[in-house]
Amino acid sequence: MKWKKRTPPLGRSERAPELPDHRRAMRDRLLAAPVVPAPGPWRPVFAHGYGVPVGGLLGIGFATDPGTGRDLVMTVSHDGHGLFDAVTGEKVARDPDPYPEGGTPDAAADLSCPGPGPLAGSRVRIAGLFGGGLHTTTGDGWTLEVVTPARPDERILLSTDGGLPHSGPHGEGWWHIFHSDHSTFRAAGFSPSGRTIAVATSSDLSLWTRATDDPRAEG
């Protein structure tokens, strides 16, 4: 069968429809908002603006350190599995050769991988290239959003105003804290405890932490 290119009728265009005024205004506000530091009580875990390099990063997941009770972040990459302390940023474990069994989360129905180091014997659900997701809210009112006002670069918004459309000024109730204009976005979200924010791209992991004893923080 020979396929023929369809020609649009006269007077009609193949261009995408124009955005309604309110959506265009929202897009323009998001594009105009620069990257700013996350507000207190959040602080970055790593000194570099794009966190710590993790080559070929496929996805991340959260777990709890059985010894300290701190949040841990597990990374799954082409170089194996890693485990980071979400408060200090220390790499507490690494498994460079988890293959062939359990190397990537797509091998499991729940998108999980075997945990390294102190998580040995357990499995961690991974969000990233193969699907899955992380918490987008905390029990005490923080929200994390992934927006793409201009493809292909995702922007990460942290807010206390309930999320889009963010009627207040940038920096008052909502903050643009990360822009994945350097690598492919993988995942972003809060830990189940609500004490950690993680953003992963194909090349790096960024973390923010806060101290809280408030049980409402748990998302």
Buried (B, 14 or more C-beta within 10 A) or exposed (E): EEEEEEEEEEEEEEEEEEEEEEEEEBBEBBEEBEEEEBBEEBEBBBEEEBBBEBEEBBBBBBBBBEEEEBBBBBBBBEBBBBBBBBBEBEBBBBBEEBEEEBBBBBBBEEBBBBBBBBBEEEBBBBBBBBEBEBBBBBBBEBBBBBBEBEEEBBBBBBBBBEBBEBEEEBEEBBBBBBBBEEBBBBBBBBBBBBBBBBBBBBBBBBBBBBEBEEEEBBB
